[in-house]
Amino acid sequence: MGFLNKLFGVKQEEEETMTKLNIGIILGSTREGRVSPQVGAWVKEIAEKRGDANYAVIDIADYKLPLLGEEGGDASGAAAWSEVIANQDGFVFIVQEYNHSITGALKNALDYLREEWNNKAAGIVSYGSVGGARAAEHLRGILGELLVADVRVHPALSLFTDFENGTDFKPKAVQEESVNQMLDQVVTWSKALFTIR
C-alpha cells in the first residue's frame, strides 16, 4: 500500500506543479507606433479566461539589449532578460512581418540566450499583409535551433481585415477560436517538455 500511495502521490504532485505553467507572451517589435502591444493584450485576455497557466506579456522593449556583440553597447538588461525567459515554461510570440521576416529586435533578443529557451514549447501569432506567414516560417527555423517546439496552429492576422487603418486592432471573431486552439497545443506541449527539463 505504501508503494501505491507513493506512486500516486508523486503523480499528483507532478500534476499540481504542471498546472502552474508560466507562459510568456513575447512582443516581437520595439518600433515606434507598433501594434504588438494591442495584439499581446488581446492574446493575454483570451488566455486568462482559460485558467490553465500563468500568462504574462513580456516586452523586449523593456530590456536593454543592444546588438549582440556590439562594442560599447549598454547590455544592462541582459541578466533580467535571461531571468524572465528562464522562468517561462512556454511562449506565445507576437510576430509582425517586416520585409518577409521577423524584426531585427526579436532576432537579437532570441540570440542573446541559449539554454533558457531549451525544451520549451511556443505558439506564434503573426500579422502582416499576408498574415505575417513568412515571418512565422522564419521564426520556426530559429526556434528549432533553440530547441523550442513550435506548435502547428498559427493565428495569422491580416492588416486588411483585423486592423482598421493598419493601426487599430479589431480582430474578426474567428481569430479567438484560433488563439484558443493554439493555446491548447502550447499548454499540452509545455507540460510534456516540463518533464524533461
C-alpha positions in Angstrom: 0.0 0.0 0.0 2.9 2.4 0.8 4.3 1.9 -2.7 0.9 2.8 -4.4 0.5 5.8 -2.2 4.0 6.9 -3.0 3.4 6.3 -6.7 0.1 8.1 -6.9 1.4 10.9 -4.6 4.2 11.6 -6.9 1.9 11.7 -9.9 -0.5 14.1 -8.1 2.5 16.3 -7.1 3.7 16.4 -10.8 0.1 17.3 -12.0 -0.1 20.1 -9.4 3.3 21.5 -10.5 2.3 21.4 -14.1 -0.9 23.2 -13.6 1.2 26.2 -12.7 2.9 26.6 -16.0 4.2 30.1 -16.9 3.6 31.1 -20.5 5.3 34.3 -21.7 3.6 36.3 -24.4 6.6 37.9 -26.1 6.1 41.2 -28.1 8.4 40.9 -31.1 8.7 44.6 -32.1 10.3 47.6 -30.5 9.4 50.1 -33.2 7.7 53.4 -32.5 4.0 53.1 -33.4 4.0 49.3 -33.2 0.7 47.5 -32.7 2.1 44.4 -31.0 1.1 45.6 -27.5 -2.6 45.6 -28.7 -2.2 42.1 -30.1 -0.4 40.8 -27.0 -3.0 42.3 -24.6 -5.8 40.6 -26.7 -4.0 37.2 -26.5 -3.5 37.6 -22.8 -7.1 38.4 -22.3 -8.2 35.3 -24.1 -5.6 33.2 -22.3 -6.5 34.3 -18.8 -10.1 33.1 -19.3 -8.8 29.6 -19.6 -7.2 29.3 -16.1 -4.8 26.7 -17.3 -1.5 28.6 -16.8 0.0 31.9 -15.6 0.2 34.2 -18.6 2.4 37.3 -18.7 3.2 39.8 -21.5 7.0 40.1 -22.0 8.0 43.2 -23.9 11.6 43.1 -25.3 11.5 46.9 -25.4 11.7 46.8 -21.6 15.2 45.3 -21.7 18.4 47.0 -22.8 19.7 44.6 -25.4 22.0 46.2 -27.9 23.1 44.3 -31.0 24.7 41.1 -29.7 28.5 41.6 -29.7 28.3 45.3 -30.4 31.2 47.0 -28.7 30.3 49.6 -26.1 26.6 48.8 -26.0 24.7 49.0 -22.8 23.6 45.4 -22.2 22.4 46.0 -18.7 19.1 44.4 -19.5 20.6 41.0 -20.5 20.6 39.5 -17.0 16.9 40.4 -16.4 16.1 39.1 -19.9 17.8 35.8 -19.1 15.9 35.5 -15.8 12.5 36.2 -17.3 12.9 33.8 -20.1 14.4 31.1 -17.9 11.3 31.3 -15.6 8.9 30.5 -18.5 7.6 27.0 -19.4 6.3 28.1 -22.8 5.8 31.1 -25.1 3.5 32.8 -27.5 5.4 35.0 -29.9 3.6 38.1 -31.3 5.3 38.4 -34.6 4.9 41.1 -37.3 6.3 40.7 -40.7 8.9 43.2 -41.8 10.5 42.6 -45.2 9.4 39.0 -45.3 10.9 38.1 -41.9 10.8 38.8 -38.2 12.1 42.1 -36.7 15.8 42.5 -36.0 15.0 43.3 -32.4 13.3 39.9 -32.0 16.2 38.0 -33.7 18.7 39.8 -31.4 16.7 39.0 -28.3 16.5 35.4 -29.3 20.2 35.3 -29.9 21.1 36.7 -26.5 20.1 33.4 -24.8 20.5 29.7 -25.4 19.7 27.3 -22.6 16.9 29.5 -21.3 14.9 28.6 -24.4 15.7 24.9 -24.5 13.0 22.2 -24.2 10.0 24.6 -24.1 7.0 25.0 -26.4 5.9 28.0 -28.4 3.0 29.3 -30.3 3.1 32.0 -32.9 0.5 34.8 -33.5 1.6 36.8 -36.6 0.3 39.7 -38.5 1.0 41.5 -41.8 -0.3 42.0 -45.3 -0.3 38.2 -45.7 -1.0 37.4 -42.1 2.7 37.5 -41.2 3.1 34.0 -42.6 6.6 34.5 -44.0 7.8 35.9 -40.6 6.3 33.0 -38.8 8.1 30.5 -41.1 11.4 32.2 -40.4 10.8 32.2 -36.7 10.0 28.4 -36.8 13.5 27.7 -38.1 15.2 29.8 -35.4 13.1 28.2 -32.7 14.1 24.7 -33.9 17.7 25.6 -33.5 17.0 26.9 -29.9 15.3 23.5 -29.1 11.9 25.2 -28.8 9.0 23.1 -30.1 6.6 25.3 -32.0 3.0 24.2 -32.3 1.1 23.8 -35.6 -1.9 26.1 -35.0 -0.9 29.6 -36.1 -3.3 32.5 -35.8 -2.5 34.8 -38.7 -3.9 38.3 -38.6 -4.4 40.4 -41.7 -3.6 44.1 -41.7 -6.6 44.5 -44.0 -9.3 42.6 -42.1 -8.2 42.5 -38.5 -7.0 46.1 -38.2 -8.6 49.5 -39.0 -6.3 51.8 -40.9 -3.5 49.4 -40.2 -3.2 50.6 -36.6 -6.3 49.9 -34.6 -6.6 46.2 -33.8 -10.1 44.9 -34.3 -9.8 41.1 -34.9 -12.5 39.1 -36.5 -14.4 36.8 -34.1 -13.0 33.6 -35.7 -9.5 34.6 -34.6 -10.3 34.0 -30.9 -11.1 30.3 -31.6 -7.7 30.0 -33.4 -5.9 31.5 -30.4 -7.6 29.0 -28.1 -6.7 26.1 -30.4 -3.0 27.3 -30.4 -3.0 27.7 -26.6 -4.4 24.1 -26.2 -1.3 22.9 -28.1 1.1 25.2 -26.3 -0.1 24.1 -22.8 -0.1 20.4 -23.7 3.4 20.6 -25.2 4.7 22.8 -22.3 3.5 20.2 -19.8 5.2 17.4 -21.8 8.5 19.3 -22.1 8.4 20.2 -18.4 9.1 16.6 -17.6 12.4 16.5 -19.5 13.9 19.8 -18.1 
